[in-house]
Amino acid sequence: MVDLTLTRMASGGIYDQLGGGFHRYSTDADWLVPHFEKMLYDNALLARLYLHAWQVTRRPLFRRIAEETLDYLVREMQHAAGGFYSSQDADSEGEEGKYFLWTHREVKSVLGDEEGDLFCRYFDVTPAGNFEGKSILNIKLDISTAAAASRTDEAHFRAVIERSRQRLFRAREERVKPGRDEKVLAGWNGLALAAFCRGGASVGPWGLSPGGRAQCRVRIE
């Protein structure tokens, strides 16, 4: 049950498929439509849970999700003076989820037709959308099945998907980002510290995408 739940969460819209980290909760039974806010305590607890699941199962998916979630906290939530902010808002420019949603046309404009088609097929991006005319990125088929359905070599398909994720992430960085609640709360930071300690003990340093290493500096006074 745990394996199935963690897999479905990692594949759903509740997980940020480009930037890592989990939104606050899902509003449906399929883990598709989230409340787009991201909380420090949710991501700290879930990163630790995925690390534990990886230690038990050795499934690469669980390790990747844990690493991407910790990378997200370092990239978006770290206070310059040490510690981590409390949350990232659900809305930007007055619209909930605007930062995280994509249209079919937007994806194609960044990736082109060939790679855009593969990306859209894998991440459920359609002209009609799955949320208010736009698409929440989510994964319905495992990558082997998706590659076969696309009549594409699996290694090539994986390379295209990873390259496309990075390109769309960089394009998304040009958007207006959601605001943050910049309180630094000791209890929530304690949860984050525990997750980073578990990450360091179990997998060692992790890289930030694209390239580099996450440098987490936390000062406790």
N, C-alpha and C positions, 0 to 999 in steps of 0.2 A: 504493500500500500504506500509506503514511504517513497519507494523508487518510482512508482507510477505518478504520485502527486508531484514530486520534485521535477520529473521529466515534463509533465504537462505545464507546470508553472514556468519552467524555463523556455518552453516552446510558445507560450501564450503572449498576449498583449500586455499582461501584467509585468512582463520583463522587458526592459528597454533593449531591443535587439541590436541597436547600433552602439549605444554608449554604456551599456551595462547598468546594473542596479534595478531594483524592483520598485514599482509604483505601490501606493499605499494599500490598496485592496482591489479585488475584482468585483464588478457589479453583475456578473453573470456566471453561469455554471461552467462555462467553457474556458475561463481564465482569459477571455479576449478583451473585454472593455474594462479598463481600470478607472479608478479615480487617480488622476495623473500625478498627484503629489507624491514626492519621495521623502521618506522619513529616515533619519539616521538610525534609529533603533531597529526598524524593520530590516534595513540592509545589513546592519551589524549582526543581527541574529541569523538572518538567512545566509550570509556569507559563511558563518561558522557552521551552520547546518549542512550546507553543500560541501564544505571541507570534510566534515565527519562522514558524509555519505560517500565522498570520493575515497576516504581512507578505508571504508568497509568494502566498497564495490570495485574501486579502481576504474570506474567509468570516466573516460576523458571529459564527457559533457559536464559532469559535476565539478571537476577541477576548473574547467574553463569558466563556468558561471561564477564560482567563488572568486577566481582571480579578477574577472571583469567587474564584479561588484566592488571588490576592494579598490581596484583601479579607479572606479567611479568616485568613491569616497575621497580618495587622494586628489583627484582632478577637480572635482566640483565642490567639495564640502570642507576642505581643509582650511582652517583659519591661519593667516600668515604668522600669527604669534604663537601658534600651537593649538592642538585640539581640533574639533570638528563642529561645524554648524549643525543646527537642529533639523532643518528640512528645506526642500526645494518646492516651490509652489506648483500647483497644477496648471495654472494658466499663464499665458504671456500675451501681451497686446490685447488683453481683455477677453481672450477666448481660451476655454479649458482645452488642454491637449494640443494646442496649435503647434507648439514646438516639435512635437513627436509624430505628427500625422503627415502622411504623404498622399499625393495624387499620382495616378498612373503617369500622367504627363510630366510631373516633376521628376520622377524616377528616370524616365526615358531621357529627359533633357540633361541629366547628369551622366548617365551610364551609356547612352546610345541605345539603338534598337536591339542588337543581339544580346549584349550583357544585361540590358534592361529587361528583356523578356525572361531570361533565366531568373533574375532576381525577383521579378514580380511573381513568377510562378511559384517560387520557393517560399516567398514571404507573404503570399495571399494579397497582393496589390492588384486591384482590378479597376477598370474605368468607373464602375458604379460605386466602388468603395465598400467597406464593411462598417463604417461609422460616420454618419452624417455626411455622406458623399465623399469622404476621404478614407484612407486605409490605415488601420493600426497594423503594424508589422507583427506577424505571427507565423508559426511554422505548422503546417498540417501534415506533411509527409516527411519521413526521415530522409536524409540526404541521398542514400542509395536509391530509394524508390523514386525520389524526385529526379535524380539524374537519369534513371532508366526511362521515366515517363517523358523526359525531354530528349531522349535518344542521344545523350551526351556521355562521354567517358566520365566516370565518377571523379577521378583525380582532377580533370579539367573543370568539372562542375564545382568542386570544392574550391579550387583556386579562384574561379570567377566570383563565387559567393563571398569569399573573404576579401578579395580585392574590391568588390562592390560595396561591401559594408564599410570599408575604410573610406572610400570615395564619398559615400553618402554621409558618413559621419563628418567629414571635413566640410561638406556642403551645409550640413545642419549647423555647424559651428558659426556660420555666417548669419544665422537667424537671431532674433531677439530672444535671449534666454529667459526662462522663468525666474522670478525673484526668489530670494532665500529668506528664511527666518534665521537670522545670524546670532541667535543666542547660542552660547556654548555651555551645555548642561553637563555636570559632572557624571551623573548616573548614565546618561546616554553615551558619553565619551568612554565610560568604563566598559560598556558593551562593545564599542568599536575597538578599544585597545585589546580586549580579549580575542576578538576576531582576527586582528592583525598578528597577535602573538601566535594564535593557532595556525594562521597562514604561514608565518615565518618558520614555525617548527615543523610543519608538515610538507610544504612545497618549496620553501626558500623564497628568495626575492622574485618578484614577478614584474614583467615588462608592461609599460603603458603603451597602448596603441595610439598612433603608430610609432614604434621604437622607443628606446629609452627605458629607464627603470623608475619604478615608483619610489620616491623618497618621502617617507612619512616622518615628520618631526612633531612630536607631541611634548609639550612642556607641562609639567605638573608642579604647581606651587602649593 
